Amino acid sequence: METPVQTWGALGGMVSEQNDFGAKTAQYMENNEVYDLFSQLLKQVLVERPENPLKFLQDQLMVPPKFCVCVMGPPGINRSKYCQQIATDYQVKHIHVGKLLRAKKELKENLEAGDLVADNIVIDLVKAELLRNKGSGWVLDGFPRTKVQARALAAAGKELACSVDSLLLLHAPEDVIRERYAAKVAAAGFKMEDKQYLIDTRLQQYHRHVLGLAEIYQNTIRTIEVSGGDDDQNVTYSSIKTCLHHRAYSNAPLRMHRICILGPCGSGRSTQSEFIAKNFGVVHVDVADLLRKHQEASGQVCEEVPPEFLGDEEICSLVGARLRQTDCVRKGWVLDGFPKTKAQAQFLRQAHHWPSRVIRLQTTVEQVGQRINLRRLDPVTGISYYQSPDSVVIRQRLVTRDYDSAEKVKERFHLYVGHVERAMECWPSVSSSIRGDGDPEDVAKGISDKITMPTPIELAQDPNSGLQG
């Protein structure tokens, strides 16, 4: 006899299964992104605080939401080129703060020395430019650079009738930064030795302030790796676009990605989840890591018990608490190995943590067994190794976990297979499968395509798709 599925409410307490009307209502609200629409409207109300909120909301529904993003990064990595491309693709204003400053002759000496211009001067220039573009979206190129500038931008939200949707931080190793800067200097007809002091000063200023900015924007910042070479610029811009989460036809065009990656132990699930977190700027929620941290915080002995052997109630409580944290709400998330059962899937529905994509990695028990057979655990750090580490000290203390034995791996695989289909049935419109036994980069590309390709329901929201009924 099949055990009745029980679900959990948003506060973690046991509740009865929703009736048919409630389930259909929730499905409608999710399919049409009603939650995200009202979140966007609420944000605008709080920014502008109109005297007549009802009239204000009516007016807001008649215009597309504004798209406002800041882009920061060290010197020499073509930040302005990427900003211009964003402005072109999303039809917003490119506000190049460097050009605004260079237009002021009185600032020439500061700029040539590589010094930062005083905060009050930069803030006044940027604020004036934003007021000239009030009512439209924009991409701020090179602002804010300091905590003072970031706080000033936030404080001016009501006056400017906008708020920053996200801050993109372009990151590169210092050798790449210096190599790219040298190329720019050479292209301008100068010798690098004559400009060495400039890059040194600018890098020093950048590193001094970037950590403070990351702290202020910790719930909206998205870091994008920039590598050397012109051939990689298209790759970098592709990463930028995935981090913007913008769909022009959506009711809520800044909807965050909420992704579930399913697969048995040894399927490469965690590796792919890390790729997604990096490429899409979302939070990697590793259920096994949540359990380990929970055990440490409560003073329990950290047992290496795989999540599939734990009760649904315990796992759902941990996952629900993590997804309600601000970084997950603002950035979106990728759930690594959850939901594994129908009860866990129903929990996500009841708690209004609806995934935008559910992707299953398909592999065989033989393939899983071959991978797990290579895995060793460092009991000190908790890191798993599939190849021998360079450190002799680490190699000597590696162990094989009890749950990684051939018998346990087969048991875990069949336990997963016995539940995953029922879990995916809860999200038919956003669920798909992909082979997980290929090269990790090829698998990552396939997953990325699944995430970025609109579903039929999403296309139906596009007024130009011809699918609206």
N, C-alpha and C positions, 0 to 999 in steps of 0.2 A: 504494500500500500504506500502510495506516494505521500511524503510529508507535506502538509500545506505550507505554502510560502508565506513567511511573515516579513514585514518590512519595518523600517525605522523612520520616524519623523525627523524633522530638521533639528530637534533638540536632543535626539539620541534615544528617546523613550520608545517602547514598543507600541505600535498602533495597528489597527486592523487594516486589511487590504482595502484600498480605495474602491468605492463603487464605480460603476461604469461611467456615470456622468463625470465624476471627478477625474477619472483617467483620461477621458476624451478632452476635457477642458484643459488639463495640463499639457496634453499632446498638442492641442491647438496653440497654446501660448508659446510652447517651445518652437514648434515649426515656423511660426510667424515672428519669432524673436521678440515677443511682447515684453518679456522681462528686460531685455537689453534696451528696447525702445524707451521704456519708462525710466530706466536708469540714466539714459542719455538726457531725457527731459528733466529729470530731477537735478542732474548736475547743472544744467543751464539755469534752472530756477535758483539754485544756491549761489551760482556765480553772479547773476544779475539782480536777484531779489526784487522783482517787480512789485509795484503797488497792487496790480491786479493780476495775480498768478494765473487765473483761468484764461483771461484774454491773452496773456503772454504765451501760454501753452498752445492755445489755438493757433496763434501766429507761427509758433515754432514748428507745428505739424505741417505747415505749408511750404517750408523751405528745408533743403537738405542740411543735416548737421555739419557744422564747421569742422574742418580738419586742421589741427594745429599741432605741430611737432617741432622739437628742437633737436639739432644735430651738433654734437661736439666731437672733438678728436684732436690728436697731436698735430703739429705742423707737418706739412709735406706728404699727406696721404690722400690728396684730391677730395677733401671734404666738400668743397664748393661744387665740384663736378657732380657728385652724388646728390647734393641738395637741389641743383638745377634740374636734374633728371626727375627727382621726386616732384618738384613744382610743375614740371611739364606733364608728367603722367597723371597727377592727381588734380591738376588745374587749380593750383593755389599759388599765392605770391611767394617768390623767393626773396627773403630779406637777408642780404649779405652784409653782415655787421662790419666786416673788414673794409668793404667799399665805403660804407657810411663814415667810418673813421678816417679813411684815407682822403675823403673829400674835404676834411677839415685841415686847412694848411697849418693851423696852429698846433696840430698834433703830430706833424711830420717828424720832429726830433724824437719824440717818444717811440714812435713806430719803428724808426730806423735803428734805434737802440735795442729793440726787442722787448721793451718794457710794456707792462699792461697799462692801458689808459685808466685813469681814475674811475672808480665805479660810478660815481654820480654823473660823470660826463657820458659814459656808455649807456647808462640807464635812461637818461633824458633823450639821447638820440634814438634808441630802440623804441622807447615808449611813443615818441612822436611819430615814428614810422608805422607802428602798429595802429595808432589812432587814425592815420591816413588810410589804413586798410581795414578799419573796423567793419565788422559784418562779413568779412570774407576769411577763408582759411589761409594759412601761411606755413612756411618752413623757415625757422630761424637758424641761420647758418653762423655758428660760432658764438652763440649766446644761449644761456648764461655761462660765464667762465668762472664765476666765484659764488660763494654762498650768498653774499650781499645781493648780487644780481639776481640769483634764483629767488630769494625772498621778495625782492622788489617786483619781479614778474608775477608772483603769486598774489601779492597784495594789490596789484593793479587789475586783477581779474574782472571785477565789476565794471571799472571804468572802460576797460578794453572789450568787455562783453565776450570773453573767451577764457579758456583754461588750457594748459598744456596736456595733450592726450598722452604723449610719451616723449622720452628723451632717448635718442639713439647715441650711443657712445662707440665711435669707431676706434678700435684698439689694434695696435701693431707692436711687435718687438722693436726695441730701440734701434737695432741694426737696420731694420727695414725702414724705419722713419728717417734715419740719417742717409740711407741710400737713395730714397725717393727725394729727399730735400736736395741732395747733391745734384740729382738729375734736373730738378727745377732750376737750380742756380746756374748750371751749365747751359740750359736752354735759354736762359735770360741773358747769356753772354758774360757772366761773371766767373771768377775763380773761387772755388770752394774755400780755399784758405783765407780769402778776404771776407768770407761770410760765416766762418766757423763760429765766431763769437755770437752771432745772431741765433743760430740753431741751438747753441748751448744755453743761451739765456731763455729762449722761448720754451725749450724742453723743461728747464728748471721751473719756470713759471707754471707750465701745464701740470707737471707732477705735483706741485705744491697745492693746487686747488682741486684736482680731479677727484680725490678721495672725498672731499667735503661735498662736492656735487653728487657723487654716488650715494652718499648718506642721505641727502635731502630727497633725492628721487629714487630711493631704494625700491619703491613699489611700482614704479613706472619705467625705470631705466632698462634698456636692452642693449647688451654689449655685442658688437659685431666684429669679428676678427677680419683684419685686412692684411693680406699677404703681399709679397713683392711681385712686381711684374705686371705689365699692361694686360696680359692674357687673363689675369685673375679679377679684373675690374668688373666684368659681367657677373662673375660668381659672387663678388661682394655685393653688387647691387641687387642680385636675386635674394641674398640673405636679408638685405634691408627691406625689400618689399614684403617678405614673409613676416618680418617683425612689425610691420605697420598694421596688419590685420584689417585692411580696409577693403570693403566691397561697396562699390558705388550704388548698387541697386538695393542694398539691404535696408530694412527698417532701422537697424542699429549698426551702422557701418564700422564701428569700432569694437565689435564683438570679439572677445578674446577666444583663442583656440582652447578647447577642452577635449583632450585626446586620451583614449584608453588604448594601451598596447597590450594585447593578450598573447600568450604563448606558454608552452610548458617550460620547465627548467631546462637550461641549456639551449634555448631557441635563439639566443641573441637579443632577447627582449630588452634587457637593461642597456646594452650597447646602443640599440636603436632609440631607446627613450632618451639617452644622453645626447644623441645626434639631434633629436627633435627639440630638446630643451635649448640647445645651442643655436640651432638654425632658425627657430621660430620665437625665441625669446620668452619661452614659457618656463614654469617651475617644474622641475623633475620631482615627482612624488613617488619615492621608492617605498613600497609597503614593508618590505623586509627591514629597511633602514628605520622606518617609523617604529616598528616593533622593538628593534634593538634599543633605540633611544628611549622608548617608553620604559623598557625594563631597567635601563641604567638610571633614569630619573626616579623610579619608584624603589630603587635599592635592590632589585631582584637580580639573581644570577642570570647573565645573558645567555640564554640557551639558543643554540642554532636550530630552531624549529621552523621549517618552511611555513609560509603563511597558509598554504593549502591544508595544513593539519590543524589550524586553529579555528575556533568557532566564528561564525559570521558576525555575531554581536560584537565581539572584541575587535575584530578587524574593521567593521563599519564605524565603530566609535572612534578609532584612531584616524581613519581616513576622513571622516566627516569633520573632525576637529581641525585637521590640516587644511582641508579645502576651504574652510571658513576664514582662514588667516588672510590678512590683507594682500600679501604678495600674490597668492593664488587668485584672489578675486580680481585684482587689477591687471595681472600679467597673463592669466590663464594657466593651464597646467597640462602635464602629461602624466597619466597614472600608469605606473609600471607594474603590470600583473594584477590589475583590478578593473572590473569585477570578475571573479572566478566562478561564481555561482549565480543562480537566478535571484536568490535572496539578496546578494550584494548588488546586483543590477537594479533590483527594485528599491533598494536603499537609496541609490543615486537619484532615482526618479522621485521618491518621496521627499528627499532632502533638497530638491531643486538643483542638483549638481548634474544637469543633463549634459552628456558628452556631445560635442559637435562631430566627432569621428570615433568609431570603434574599429580597430584594425587588428586582425588576428594573423600571427605568423604561423604558417603551416610547415610542419616538419614531421619526420617519422621518429619512432622510438629508437631505431637504430642510430639515426643521426644524433639524436639527443644523447644517447649513451656514449657515442664516440667523443663528443665534446666534453661531457661531464667527467669522463675517464681521465682527461688531461687536467682537470681543475684541482688546484690545491689552495688551501686557506692559510693566510698568515694570522695566527691567533692573537697576535699583538695589535695589529692595525685593523683586522677584519676585512682586509683586501683579498680578493680571489685572484689567482694567477692561472692562466692557461698555458703560459710558457715560463721557463725558468727565469727568474729575475737576475739581474746582473750582480746584485749584492750576495756575497757568500753567506753572510749572517742571516739574511732573509731566507735563502734557500734551505738552510739547515733547520729552520724552525717551521717550515711548511708542513701542513698535515692534510689528510683527507677526511672530510666530514662524514659522519655516520650516514647522513641522509644522501650522500653522493655515491653510495655503494650501488652496484648494478641492480640489485633487487629493489632497493628503495627508489631508484630512478624510474624503473618500470612502474612501480606502484604510483609514484607521483604523476607520471605521464598519463596513465589510465584514469587516475582520479580527475586530472584536468580535462581529458577528453570527455569524460562522462558528464561534465557540467557546462563546458564552454558553449555548446550550441544553445542551451536554454538561456544562458546569460545574454548571448548575442541576439536572441529572438526579441528581447525587450527593446532593442534599438534597430529595427529593420531598415529604416530609411538612411541611417548613417553608418551601417556596418559593412565591412568588406574584408576580404582575406588576401594575403600575398605570400608567396613562397619565401621562407626564411632561411633556405639552405644555400643561397648564393653568396657572392662577395658582399661583405657588409656595406660597401659604398653603393653597390647596385640595389641592395635591399632598401637602403636609406632613400635612394632616388625614387624607388617605387612607392614608398610610404609618403614621401613629400608630395608626389603627384596625387595620391589619394586624398591628402589633406587640402591641397589647393584647388583641386577640381570641384566645381560646384555640384551639389546633389540636385536631382530634379526638383525637390522642394525649394531649394535656394534659388534655382533658376526661375521658378515660378514667381518669385518676388521681383524679377527684373521686368520692368514695363516694356522693354524692347525684345524680350525673348519670345513673345508670342505664345507663352505657356500659361498666362494668367487666365483663370476661368471666371 
